[in-house]
Amino acid sequence: MKKKERRPEELGSQWLNAMCDILIGGALAGVTAILALLAWAVLVSAGVMPVGAMYGAVLASCVLGALTGGCFAVRRVGRHSLPVGLGVGAVLFLLLLTAGFIAFDGASIANGGAGILCACLCGGAIPGLLARKPKKKRRR
């Protein structure tokens, strides 16, 4: 059988479509994380949750957001699920970093940036790891 050659524009359009899906997944992750943070803030204001637990709630929100956006993007792209999930986590982290720079004049790693980065990447990697295709059965 002769292999089918791909045209360069087909390969470029697939790459572009995958990047668009990663960005859309990152935006969905950002919206989900913001809504989760809003829910945590309401719980703190109501006195149900102590203020000291807010850093853990922020990390949980990052994982939840990246998990949601990663599931969306991995389902849409269909191939190379781990890099797609990690890409969504990286987009979410960059969105949160940009929002932090806009709200505050500076940001440092000492304020919990490393934990948020790890939470975003791990939340994005979970759907990437779970979305692998089942192995094909051998025909005898």
C-alpha positions as CSV (number, residue, x, y, z in Angstrom):
1,M,0.0,0.0,0.0
2,K,1.1,3.4,-0.8
3,K,1.3,5.9,2.0
4,K,-0.8,9.0,1.7
5,E,1.3,12.1,1.8
6,R,0.0,15.1,3.8
7,R,-0.1,18.5,2.4
8,P,1.7,21.2,4.5
9,E,-1.5,23.2,4.8
10,E,-3.4,20.2,6.2
11,L,-0.7,19.8,8.9
12,G,-0.7,23.5,9.6
13,S,-4.5,23.7,9.9
14,Q,-4.5,20.7,12.3
15,W,-1.9,22.4,14.5
16,L,-3.9,25.6,14.4
17,N,-7.1,23.9,15.3
18,A,-5.4,22.1,18.2
19,M,-4.0,25.4,19.5
20,C,-7.4,27.1,19.3
21,D,-9.0,24.2,21.2
22,I,-6.3,24.5,23.9
23,L,-7.0,28.3,24.2
24,I,-10.7,27.7,24.4
25,G,-10.1,25.0,27.0
26,G,-7.9,27.5,28.9
27,A,-10.6,30.1,28.8
28,L,-13.2,27.5,30.1
29,A,-10.7,26.6,32.8
30,G,-10.4,30.2,33.8
31,V,-14.1,30.7,34.0
32,T,-14.5,27.6,36.1
33,A,-11.7,28.6,38.4
34,I,-13.2,32.0,38.9
35,L,-16.6,30.6,39.7
36,A,-15.1,28.1,42.1
37,L,-13.2,31.0,43.8
38,L,-16.4,33.0,44.1
39,A,-18.1,30.0,45.8
40,W,-15.1,29.7,48.2
41,A,-15.3,33.4,49.0
42,V,-19.0,33.2,49.7
43,L,-18.3,30.3,52.1
44,V,-15.6,32.3,53.9
45,S,-17.9,35.4,54.1
46,A,-20.7,33.2,55.6
47,G,-18.3,31.9,58.2
48,V,-18.6,28.3,57.1
49,M,-14.9,28.1,56.2
50,P,-12.0,29.7,58.0
51,V,-9.9,32.3,56.3
52,G,-6.7,30.2,56.8
53,A,-8.0,27.5,54.5
54,M,-8.3,29.9,51.5
55,Y,-4.9,29.0,50.0
56,G,-6.0,25.3,49.8
57,A,-9.2,26.5,48.3
58,V,-7.3,28.5,45.6
59,L,-5.3,25.4,44.7
60,A,-8.4,23.2,44.6
61,S,-10.0,25.8,42.3
62,C,-7.0,25.8,40.0
63,V,-7.1,22.0,39.8
64,L,-10.9,22.0,39.2
65,G,-10.6,24.6,36.5
66,A,-7.7,22.9,34.7
67,L,-9.5,19.6,34.9
68,T,-12.6,21.0,33.3
69,G,-10.8,22.8,30.5
70,G,-8.4,19.9,30.0
71,C,-11.4,17.5,29.6
72,F,-12.9,19.8,27.0
73,A,-9.7,20.3,25.0
74,V,-8.6,16.6,25.1
75,R,-12.0,15.5,23.9
76,R,-11.8,18.1,21.0
77,V,-8.3,17.4,19.9
78,G,-8.3,13.6,20.3
79,R,-4.5,13.1,19.8
80,H,-1.5,13.8,22.0
81,S,-3.7,14.1,25.1
82,L,-1.0,14.8,27.7
83,P,0.6,17.8,25.9
84,V,-2.9,19.2,25.3
85,G,-3.9,18.9,28.9
86,L,-0.6,20.4,30.1
87,G,-1.1,23.2,27.5
88,V,-4.5,24.0,29.1
89,G,-3.0,24.1,32.5
90,A,-0.3,26.4,31.3
91,V,-2.9,28.7,29.7
92,L,-4.8,28.8,32.9
93,F,-1.7,29.7,34.9
94,L,-0.8,32.5,32.4
95,L,-4.4,33.8,32.7
96,L,-4.2,33.8,36.5
97,L,-0.7,35.4,36.4
98,T,-2.0,38.1,34.1
99,A,-5.0,38.8,36.3
100,G,-2.6,39.0,39.3
101,F,-0.4,41.5,37.5
102,I,-3.4,43.6,36.6
103,A,-4.8,43.6,40.2
104,F,-1.5,44.0,42.0
105,D,1.6,45.8,40.9
106,G,4.0,42.8,41.4
107,A,3.9,39.1,41.8
108,S,6.5,36.8,43.4
109,I,7.0,33.1,43.8
110,A,6.9,33.6,47.6
111,N,3.2,34.4,47.4
112,G,2.3,30.9,46.3
113,G,3.0,31.1,42.6
114,A,4.8,27.8,42.5
115,G,1.9,25.9,44.1
116,I,-0.6,27.5,41.7
117,L,1.6,26.5,38.8
118,C,1.8,22.9,40.0
119,A,-2.0,22.8,40.6
120,C,-2.7,24.1,37.1
121,L,-0.4,21.7,35.4
122,C,-1.5,18.7,37.5
123,G,-5.1,19.5,36.9
124,G,-4.5,19.7,33.2
125,A,-2.4,16.5,33.1
126,I,-5.1,14.4,34.8
127,P,-7.5,14.3,31.7
128,G,-4.4,13.9,29.5
129,L,-3.4,10.8,31.3
130,L,-6.9,9.3,31.6
131,A,-7.8,9.9,27.9
132,R,-5.5,7.3,26.4
133,K,-7.1,5.0,23.9
134,P,-7.5,1.3,24.7
135,K,-5.1,-1.1,23.1
136,K,-6.3,-2.9,20.0
137,K,-6.8,-6.6,20.3
138,R,-4.7,-8.8,18.1
139,R,-6.4,-10.9,15.5
140,R,-5.3,-14.5,15.3
